[in-house]
Amino acid sequence: MTERQAGAGKETSGAGAAGSERSSSGHWSMADVSVKAVSRRVAMAGGRIEVGADAMRRLLEGSLPKGDPLAMAEIAGILAAKKTPELIPLCHPIGLNRVAVRFEPLPDENAVAAWCLAEIAERTGVEMEALTGLNLALLTIWDLVKPVEPALRISDVKLLYKSGGKHGDWTHPDGMDDAARGCLAEFTGQDTMGYSGP
């Protein structure tokens, strides 16, 4: 659960306390973040799409009929992250500092691993932007691969890392593999290869 979703189901006599809340009359409101301190916040989401042997071969050859899915998915993921508050009702409109989308083809698994990283300097988190960007990037790959292989599968979508705010750094309990840590290090400019988390 992200900071913006905390307390989302709690009923209250009025809106405006911490968390997105529902009043006793059944009306929802956005969380009041005005009392929080502005801090630099980073979030990274990761997932994968299984594309099958033929589509993987064509992807690596650059011969898919609708063009390069990874190039298009990179742009789609960035655009989606920017539109997150328009898509998720209680998300705050925020000024993103930057967003990056990265991929790693996994030929032995006929899959593509994907990550979306987002950064802000705000009073609320950026997890939903990273997750939205990731999901739209994966769906864009799906759209460009489906003429070759309709039996596609998106899996393992999750928030891998977030930093900033009251709770500081957080890493998913399953940990991150070397590829994910490399993406995070590239994005943040910090060496995470000596990472000692799970």
Secondary structure, 3 states (H helix, E strand, C coil): CCCCCCCCCCEECCCCCCCCEEECCCCEECCCCCCCCCEEEEEEEEEEEECCHHHHHHHHHCCCCCCCHHHHHHHHHHHHHHCHHHHCCCCCCCCEEEEEEEEEEEHHHCEEEEEEEEEEEECCCCHHHHHHHHHHHHHHHHHHHCCCCCCCEEEEEEEEEEECCCCCCEECCCCCCHHHHHHHHHHHCCCCCCCCCC
